[in-house]
């Protein structure tokens, strides 16, 4: 029996919940209320008469201090976070704000402060109404002490984090980390664990049927296990045509459906129409791209930050140079991908071929590979264009591309060389000072 939800779908939903700022505070509020009423349990335990007696007035005093201070701190932390989001939107790019919202340190801090406020209010109210006996008061005192310790530790950690929240350097690091996670996931799931697509034009001539969506937006997730299950139940193969990050419209096919001739059954158009809704639901489409399953989106957001840094109003080539370093790390990591030359499998040894087969878990679904040329274009073109007149940026680009061109992955190496050629041409047209041109020539490695 198939799992009710795939691992990829679960990861996608978890990531979506992390972007909702209310989820953790609500969870902490529920836990805080539960903790207060847990103290009542101590009154009915046999050990209750052996517990120390705590003056209830002292506990109420502690709770009053917490109640009066936590709301102020929670309000302050929320205001600080909102200011950081606005700052990040202005100084880097609005596309990075979702990563700041999902930041665990900030969410945990806000949640802890709100949870401590709710705990203190509920505990103070119950204590003043004689809800607890001596044992309950003692346990409430212990819980209050624990909450105080958690609040202090959280505040210290949050102060260290809030100093960098919304800064360009911190935002670049968060975007790079998000892109790295997406690349790591794609490396472990080449073609999203689907198989190599056939010649689609030939399949269309043979009667493969396209499926479309009425929505307009970006593909955020393709649930390959769900598509595989649908194909198995309908004696068909599904040939996916879009990847996470692609922009889709009602006239663009999401996939083609090929009947399985080996079963002796042909899919009728009516059968497709009746069940295509299930298959279409495997494609999550939204107004914005998502970092979670889209490696290219992280590269694009970094490029936006770099392009803004190179604008005349900002004039910050240092940030662009830092982002070029991020690209070098990310694309070097991408060069370690499995199944690089999957279309030339005859050149691979049997051990590597067996490994590739293990990675293709969903044999009824074919998926196009992520295009490395598109990744290089997303990453380097905006910075090469806007920084062409800055010799320091052009030199750093050429150094990065030279390093990438020497990697053993032919796919990455070829694209690095092609990008270096275009970068050199752009800079040569923009630079006018002779010494800058000489420096550019010195660092151009394709001579």
HUURUR-V780743 format. One record per backbone hydrogen bond with DSSP energy under -1.0 kcal/mol. NH is the residue of the N-H (numbers start at 1). CO is the residue of the C=O. If there is no record, write none. Layout:
nh:NH co:CO
nh:NH co:CO
//
This chain:
nh:10 co:6
nh:11 co:7
nh:12 co:8
nh:13 co:9
nh:14 co:10
nh:15 co:11
nh:16 co:12
nh:17 co:13
nh:18 co:14
nh:19 co:15
nh:20 co:17
nh:23 co:20
nh:26 co:22
nh:27 co:23
nh:28 co:24
nh:29 co:25
nh:30 co:26
nh:31 co:27
nh:32 co:28
nh:33 co:29
nh:34 co:30
nh:35 co:31
nh:36 co:32
nh:37 co:33
nh:38 co:34
nh:39 co:35
nh:41 co:38
nh:43 co:40
nh:44 co:41
nh:45 co:42
nh:48 co:45
nh:50 co:47
nh:51 co:48
nh:59 co:55
nh:60 co:56
nh:61 co:57
nh:62 co:58
nh:63 co:59
nh:64 co:60
nh:65 co:61
nh:66 co:62
nh:67 co:63
nh:68 co:64
nh:69 co:65
nh:70 co:66
nh:73 co:69
nh:74 co:70
nh:75 co:71
nh:76 co:72
nh:77 co:73
nh:78 co:74
nh:79 co:75
nh:80 co:76
nh:81 co:77
nh:82 co:78
nh:83 co:79
nh:84 co:80
nh:85 co:81
nh:86 co:82
nh:87 co:83
nh:88 co:84
nh:89 co:85
nh:90 co:86
nh:91 co:87
nh:92 co:88
nh:96 co:93
nh:97 co:94
nh:100 co:96
nh:101 co:97
nh:102 co:98
nh:103 co:100
nh:107 co:103
nh:108 co:104
nh:109 co:105
nh:110 co:106
nh:111 co:107
nh:112 co:108
nh:113 co:109
nh:114 co:110
nh:115 co:111
nh:116 co:112
nh:117 co:113
nh:118 co:114
nh:119 co:115
nh:120 co:116
nh:121 co:117
nh:122 co:118
nh:123 co:119
nh:124 co:120
nh:125 co:121
nh:126 co:122
nh:127 co:123
nh:128 co:124
nh:130 co:127
nh:131 co:126
nh:137 co:133
nh:138 co:134
nh:139 co:135
nh:140 co:136
nh:141 co:137
nh:142 co:138
nh:143 co:139
nh:144 co:140
nh:145 co:141
nh:146 co:142
nh:147 co:143
nh:148 co:144
nh:149 co:145
nh:150 co:146
nh:151 co:147
nh:152 co:148
nh:153 co:149
nh:154 co:150
nh:155 co:151
nh:156 co:152
nh:157 co:153
nh:158 co:154
nh:159 co:155
nh:160 co:156
nh:161 co:157
nh:162 co:158
nh:163 co:159
nh:164 co:161
nh:165 co:161
nh:167 co:164
nh:171 co:167
nh:172 co:168
nh:173 co:169
nh:174 co:170
nh:175 co:171
nh:176 co:172
nh:177 co:173
nh:178 co:174
nh:179 co:175
nh:180 co:176
nh:181 co:177
nh:182 co:178
nh:183 co:179
nh:184 co:180
nh:185 co:181
nh:186 co:182
nh:187 co:183
nh:188 co:184
nh:192 co:189
nh:193 co:190
nh:194 co:191
nh:195 co:365
nh:203 co:199
nh:204 co:200
nh:205 co:201
nh:206 co:202
nh:207 co:204
nh:208 co:203
nh:209 co:257
nh:211 co:255
nh:217 co:248
nh:218 co:286
nh:219 co:246
nh:220 co:284
nh:221 co:284
nh:223 co:282
nh:224 co:222
nh:227 co:223
nh:228 co:224
nh:229 co:225
nh:230 co:226
nh:231 co:227
nh:232 co:228
nh:233 co:229
nh:234 co:230
nh:236 co:231
nh:237 co:258
nh:238 co:364
nh:239 co:256
nh:240 co:366
nh:241 co:254
nh:245 co:219
nh:246 co:243
nh:248 co:217
nh:252 co:249
nh:254 co:211
nh:256 co:239
nh:257 co:209
nh:258 co:237
nh:260 co:235
nh:261 co:259
nh:263 co:260
nh:264 co:261
nh:272 co:268
nh:273 co:269
nh:274 co:270
nh:275 co:271
nh:276 co:272
nh:279 co:275
nh:280 co:276
nh:281 co:277
nh:282 co:279
nh:283 co:280
nh:284 co:221
nh:286 co:218
nh:299 co:295
nh:300 co:296
nh:301 co:297
nh:302 co:298
nh:303 co:299
nh:304 co:300
nh:305 co:301
nh:306 co:302
nh:307 co:303
nh:308 co:304
nh:309 co:305
nh:310 co:306
nh:311 co:308
nh:314 co:311
nh:315 co:311
nh:316 co:309
nh:320 co:316
nh:321 co:317
nh:322 co:318
nh:323 co:319
nh:324 co:320
nh:325 co:321
nh:326 co:322
nh:327 co:323
nh:328 co:324
nh:329 co:325
nh:330 co:326
nh:331 co:327
nh:332 co:328
nh:333 co:329
nh:334 co:330
nh:335 co:331
nh:336 co:333
nh:337 co:334
nh:342 co:339
nh:344 co:341
nh:347 co:344
nh:348 co:345
nh:353 co:349
nh:354 co:350
nh:355 co:351
nh:356 co:352
nh:357 co:353
nh:358 co:354
nh:359 co:355
nh:361 co:359
nh:362 co:193
nh:365 co:362
nh:366 co:238
nh:367 co:195
nh:375 co:371
nh:376 co:372
nh:377 co:373
nh:378 co:374
nh:379 co:375
nh:380 co:376
nh:384 co:380
nh:385 co:381
nh:386 co:382
nh:387 co:383
nh:390 co:387
nh:394 co:390
nh:395 co:391
nh:396 co:392
nh:397 co:393
nh:398 co:394
nh:399 co:395
nh:400 co:396
nh:401 co:397
nh:402 co:398
nh:403 co:399
nh:404 co:400
nh:405 co:401
nh:407 co:404
nh:413 co:409
nh:414 co:410
nh:415 co:411
nh:416 co:412
nh:417 co:413
nh:418 co:414
nh:419 co:415
nh:420 co:416
nh:421 co:417
nh:422 co:418
nh:423 co:419
nh:424 co:420
nh:425 co:421
nh:426 co:422
nh:427 co:423
nh:428 co:424
nh:429 co:425
nh:430 co:426
nh:431 co:427
nh:437 co:433
nh:438 co:434
nh:439 co:435
nh:440 co:436
nh:441 co:437
nh:442 co:438
nh:443 co:439
//
